[in-house]
Structures are given as structure tokens and as C-alpha cells.
Amino acid sequence: MDWAAILYLGVTFGLFAIFVAIVIHTCRDKHKETGEAPKYTMLEDD
């Protein structure tokens, strides 16, 4: 493999790792509680 292929694989795996980190951060239970709170606040205002 030449350097371009190695760089391409590195960037691809790096972007995949960032995607996995975002999914894990979004799906955590603690984040769900704080992320859903504004929705219920808006519903209570009506």
C-alpha cells in the first residue's frame, strides 16, 4: 500500500471513531435526562 491508501484508511477510521463517540454521548442516560427536559418544559407552558 502506498501512503495515500494508508492516509485514506486513517481518516476513515478516525471519522468512524468520532461517529461512535457522538452516538455514545447522545445515548447516555444522563444526557437523555438533560436533553429531554426542555421539551417537557415547553409542553407544560401550554
N, C-alpha and C positions, 0 to 999 in steps of 0.2 A: 504494500500500500504506500502511496505517496503522501506527502504532507497535507495536501488538500483533503484527501479522504479522512485522514486522522482528525483534522480540524473540523470537518463536517460532522463526524461522529461525536466529537467532544461537544460541539454546540447543540446537537440533537439531544444527547443525554443531559446536558445542562438545562435545556428548556423543559425536558421531561421532569427533572428533579424539581424545578421551580413550580411546575404544574401540580405535582404531587404535594408539595409544601402548601400551596394555596388551598387545595382540596382538604387537606388535613386541618388546616387552620380554620376553614369555613365550617367544617362538620363537627368541630369540638362542641361538647355540651355547654361549656362556659360561654362560648361565643354565641351559641343559639339563644341563650337567655338574654344577653345584652343586645343581640341583633333583632330579636323579636319584640323587645319592649316598646319601641316607638310605634309599632303597628297597633298594639293594644291601646296605647295612649291615644292615638288618633281615633280609634273606634269608640273609646269612652267619651271623647269630646262631643260626639254627635248626639 
